[in-house]
């Protein structure tokens, strides 16, 4: 049985192989049949196209041959009319043999196909004797003998010089010529003879005969009238072979086909007029085109065929062969595809594993950064917090300097960490933009104030300007907008040692277009000075930031920012702003400008050593600008400066109640200065426009003069110039005042008052770019203001000089930190619970909150917080750390909200205790993980916001004020 089984298996395998062989043979046969079918089809299509091409070429040649023949016949007819007119109508005749020979020789080019032209006069028997006597010769036959007597003759009297030998020959002496003359005379048309060999050229040709009638013969004349009007006959020999040769030489494809021209008047014996006599042995496609030479008695045709046998097209072999090969490969491809299927499936499985590993690595990287940032920021919170608390104690100057230095270094480290985390947020797509209203001008004042000490130290002009048509309140992300401008201004401050740094904000639609440097400017480099009239008088890199363009933006009336009652009304219309940061620093080398926005890239190593920095700020700024729907670009010239320009899109927020908006984002300026007139002495128009911009924000009207002499003339009304009657303030730029020549300014003002030219002596204020000793200028000025200017600082100084009521929100210490007293007002007497497992962080947070009058209680675990916050409780807010053992901050907050919800349900059936009046406790997250702790995540778990560690007073104020206002609104609702 085993042998039988093995034999069965062998038979089945053999049968399978036989079936496989049969299928292969059948497939090959089918493929062969497909090859034959495609070959025959393509060959037939090619033959059909060849026949169509032959028909087209043959018809074209026949038509052109007819046209050329017709042109020659037309010239022939014109010659007949010439003879009829000038020989028979003129007495005596205007034509003789010499004239005819000369004319026909000159016009021979118009009849290139005619070997010669001759004219034979009709002579009757009765006229023969007189005719011969007149001509001086006798009429002869073609054999050269005297013509016998007959009814009429047609002797040649005029001939072209090429055929002068036929003179005196009777054209009617030949039988065929006699018949042609009679046919031509009877029909009035040109008549052709049978083909014959022409004398001289030995080419095949025909003789064309055309009748010449007397003038006045009607078109519908009868035969008798035509015979009666006949006066002679014009004849010419056509070289048919030359005619066809010239024609074929002009046409393309002449070498591909053979052309024969036949006279088929006798269809049984056609006479060949052109072409080879014999044909090849092969059968070739041919085509016959009829020819009409105008002779009604003769028929002609053109027969065309290919010179060689039509070749088999290459596609008739390649295409079927390609299909055959494809069919042969199809089976192999199917087999190979099935084999590859298993391999690809295995590769896909490996790729999925690699993808999972890559995603895990990305998550691990994010988790690592989050963990590292948390672990770094947590002790940094303790370091900076303790330094803040230390600086509030009584320290001597050396101790305060050490503490301040340590605090600055700590903040620099936190800033570096923030930049790295921002880059990670951007790469991971976790960056989110806020949409809150903020005062754009106030934000720029804050940024300028950050770098005020550095600008004064280097004696550089630092200023910000916002166009009047830019809305006061816009809705967007103020933090990210501030970050962009801070990065750009910080770079400018770092690389600028003289000149100015100028920040401008305009509507993108109204601003002049940034065009960059021309090729001429790039070639001239540092020698090209195109705009010296700038903020500081130093030339800038961008030629569009000139005074000529800048003053166009100043011709609009300043919008009144304080006229409305600030009724809350949000405007969803989008506005696009263009911001430029211009400096006169060292510029960027041309070879490094293409990598300015690359992350972690410096211009060169020397820049890194000289100026420091990580090279990540501009990269982050570019990403943030693109997130805001804008673009960023720059113009830079080495040793001249740089101008960075970017656009950003915001929603307009107009007429907003400041009480409904975060206090830290909106600035309310005093109304004490309305109606006050000021005069500014400044020789630089751009800088004076910036100063006037800040005065206008306070409601002060200001006039400008370029020097003190012009200002005094304007104040006193001299030279026809008169300023406003009551002038309260006179401001002078430091470089416009000379202590030698202008020391008597105050005396001159007093003299003007004594003369009655001014009502009072204005207060004088000196504006300086550096810190000046006030005591040295007390005898000349009422006050010295160090720039950069800020509207709130300018307001406080003017109140001090003019003796007005103190500026409430900027008195004392608040001029340095505007949120300090506001925090005191918010936190005074408030009970706040702090939950954090880190004892240092507990001490820092408790110390800062107690500093502003809050009553603080601290716990280290989430469960302890739940015990204290179980209703009823008397806490006003809770600061909750997120990462804690046993129960994290998210879970603790969820439990708190659950307890509040249960307590609210319980009150539906019981009287409400007086201390259960608040059912939503503000819970603020305190976290050092700024990657995973987003506002959405906090809101998801029931929190009201979050504060990143380490936190400062402004950040603390923003979070607390927003949460307390929201809680008050919820409670009142």
C-alpha angles and dihedrals in degrees: 000000000000091000091047091049092050089048090052091051091049091050092049091050090047091049090049090051090047091050090048091050091048091050091049092049091047091048090050091049092048090048089050091051089050088051092052093046094049091045093053092044095050092043091051091049090050092049091049091052090048091053092048090050090049092051091050094048093045094049090047093053092046092051094049092047090053092048094051092046090050091052091055091047090051091055088047091054091048089055090051091054089049092055093045091052104040100032104042103023095049121073111230097025116259092211130071134163095274093048092048093047092047094047095046091048092052093047095043091106089064089057102041093157095056117087092197144343127221136176123218119194121220108242123184123214090254091053098047099091094049091043093052091047090050094048095041094228137077126249112259137192126237087266089062097248128119111281114251122238115285141145097272143357138207106206119178110246101165125036140167112255091249090063100031089127091077094063112130092013116133107236089200093060091083117076097225093041090050091054093046092051092051092047093048092047092049097047103029089227134113113270126202130212128220115282115274138165113275119228114252100012095044086215122143111261146151135228117241116209122194127179122235115213133189115261117271099042108150120237093240095048119155124238092260091050091050092049091047092049095047112113101166149328132258116211136183139172116237119209099217095180093054090046093055093041092054090048096051092045090062095052129079118239093034091134092056100060138045118226126202125183117202137188101221098177085121100043093194093056109028115192117225114229098174138006140046119318099221132053131215122260095246125085110248129180111261139182134201122212120189119236124211113197093171096259108126092197100054134057127209135181140183121225120197131189137161115274091224135026112281105260123233107257116247090232089062087066104030098046097051089041090051091050089048091051090047090052090049091049094045093078092045091048092051091051092045091046091054089049091049091048092072091044093049091046089055091047090051090052090052091046090052089052091049090048091052089048092049092049090047089050091050091049089046090051092051091045090048092052091045091050094044092047090048093048092047098041094047095063090035088057088056093045096049093039093052090046090053091050090046092052090055089062127081106280131165119238096265092049093047090049092052092048092047091049092050090048092052091049091049092050090049089054091049090048090053091050090049092053092051091047092048089054090050091049091052094049093047093045093240096120111117128186124220124227107212130136117254140167107254095198092049090050091053090049089054093050092048090049091055090065099034096107093049093048091050090048091055094037092234127146111251115182144152127210130187121191117244093241093058109102116251093225122040130175117232142087107314093183095057092041089052089048092056094049092042091053092049095044091043091055090048092051090048095053102033120087100161138019120028150308113218126188116195131182122193138158106272091226094054100038124097115260119257107235103174126218122328122228089254092055092049091050095047092046114172094003093065108094110179107152116030091154097086137126094286102018093254116119118255131219098240112067092199091067091075130131090251091061095035095055091056087068092053097061094084123091114256113252116240105245096186105043099092127075088237096244106181111257123149120206114209093197111121122233127194117216128198116211124190128188111196126187138170096219132127094297128215121288113247093239091057100045095090092062101042093113096042111116119252091006125135127191088245140325093270090060090053091051095043102041106015125210135131099252092237101104098081091044091055091044091054092051092047092049090052090048087055091054096257143104134235130213138157145207118211136174121188113252090004106070146254136267119201116196126187138166129217134183123226138167116248118247113190133182096003124176104241090213090065093050131070107275093220091061100048129060122202113200122204122262094216095105101059111128094017116134123211136182123213125202110201130139095204113078097202093051092045090052090055092050091048088050091059092045091051090054087062092047094253119143112220134191121200134217128179095225141012095257092057090045092054091047090051093047094048095041096242122155090023092294117125127176126194116307099238113050116180105171134036115190123192131189113232094239091050093059123074113196090209103048099025100042091108094057093115091050091050091053091050089050090053090052092050089052090052094243091122129028096222141002108263122231110257122221127184119213115207135176093216137044110279130192104254094205092061091059101037091100092055106032138032092222142001116217118197116215151262091083122227122185095229093047091046089050093052092049093048091049089053094048096043094042094238126152112292117268099255102212095042105047123127115333093002091074085070098037116017096191099057101086091036088059089050091054092049099044102035107126095353118142110225128182118211118200116191134135091214111085093202091054089048091054092046095048093043091048094051094046093046088050088067096045102267123144105233133196121184133206129175102212137054093230091056088053091053090054093053095042097050106123127291098049135138102222118128097198143356128219106205126192112217103210108059132140122257094008122022124213095262093056092043090053091049090053091049092053090047091053090049091051093050091047091052091051090050091055091060089081103028133058113267113251114228093242093053093068096114118064101173116060113197106243116192121191117229108201141156090200102090094167101062099024101079127161091251091053091050093047089048090061094044101263123140097220143312141251119210119223127276095037130187133206096268093050090046091050093050094051096044097044093049093047095046093048091049091048092050091051091049093049094047090049 
